[in-house]
Amino acid sequence: MIRPDSDKPSQTERSTTGRRLSAALAFGAALIVTAGPSLAAEPWPPANSVVVDRLVAVVNTESITLFDVRRRAAPFVARAVQKAPSAVALRADLALIQDEALDSLIQDILVFSEAKKLNLKVAPTRVDAHVKKISDSNGWTASELESQLKRSGFASIADYRRHTEREMMKSQVASIKVTSRIKIDEDEVDRLYIEAAGKQQTVREVRGLHVLLKQNPLAATDRLSEIEAVAEKIKSGELTFEDAARKFSEDTNAAAGGDLGWFAKGDFDPDFEAAAFELSDGGVSAPVKTQYGWHLIKLVESRERKISAQTDEKAMKREIRYRLQRSEFERIYQQWVRGLRAGAYVEVKDPNFGATGQPSS
């Protein structure tokens, strides 16, 4: 089965402007790689603008330029301009965003260096699938895709492919280095459960099937092409989903057609759940990568059910544990990155960063 233990949380969100930037870019530009196929709407560089480039920072042997920082900050700057209540507030927000953008770029370099030390690889087929998903979901031709990528700051499709490969590698190393250190305090779970006792909540449950091809995260080869072949057999009608699970799935429920029964959020791997809960009844997912390998998911049916602390203690504790895992992942991830930074050569060359956080024009 694919039920997660307390060592396997997902990324977390943060609340302030600067923290939103840091969390969204915890694995580089992770929003583009993992959160969906749409691209940033704000063009970069902005229309009718001139970006004067200069060296901002050096991380070990790699350089970060002003152009890099402004490209990273651009979507967040656009939102800050729209929402700021005053010029003073806008200046403060922009200062924070610029510093956070530089910090996220420094983190990118350090985390990617760790991925290279582990000799992690990303199969070209995974990158192909990601780029194809963007084109297909938006209905773009190759030229339209390239145009949209350029609006988001990428020189070409090849440039974006390199970026995607890098982000996938960073995500892998973060999972390896961080999730193994996560431990959940069961006393805290019990305390939070007691606080919720007596309250009623509504939970969405789904009944699903899946096909699993297991993947070693350190393996040099990737099994995406294999799961895509299974998906094509289902799509063409050559096999039903259940028959495909019986024939190809490597999970223990393969003989039952991949039947997972009813489940709610907190039961399974967060990436698996995110894909499953986006489906409509009868829908089949695209290939989904989790810590266990590659999946295809079919959502059979869904329902809303009221739960109470008295009758659903196990379910409520599971949800509490899931939230704690997310929080603990963020804490340990930041601790790990601070350790990487302490052992690296990092020099901010531009005096306008770190002091005011806002580079001069």
Secondary structure as UniProt FT lines:
FT   TURN            6..7
FT   HELIX           17..24
FT   TURN            25..27
FT   HELIX           30..34
FT   TURN            47..48
FT   STRAND          55..59
FT   TURN            60..61
FT   STRAND          62..65
FT   HELIX           66..83
FT   HELIX           87..117
FT   TURN            118..119
FT   HELIX           124..138
FT   HELIX           142..151
FT   TURN            152..153
FT   HELIX           157..178
FT   HELIX           179..181
FT   HELIX           186..196
FT   TURN            197..198
FT   STRAND          200..214
FT   TURN            217..218
FT   HELIX           224..235
FT   TURN            236..237
FT   HELIX           241..248
FT   TURN            252..253
FT   HELIX           254..256
FT   TURN            257..258
FT   STRAND          259..263
FT   TURN            265..266
FT   HELIX           270..278
FT   TURN            281..282
FT   STRAND          288..290
FT   TURN            291..292
FT   STRAND          293..308
FT   TURN            309..311
FT   HELIX           313..342
FT   STRAND          346..348
FT   TURN            351..356
//
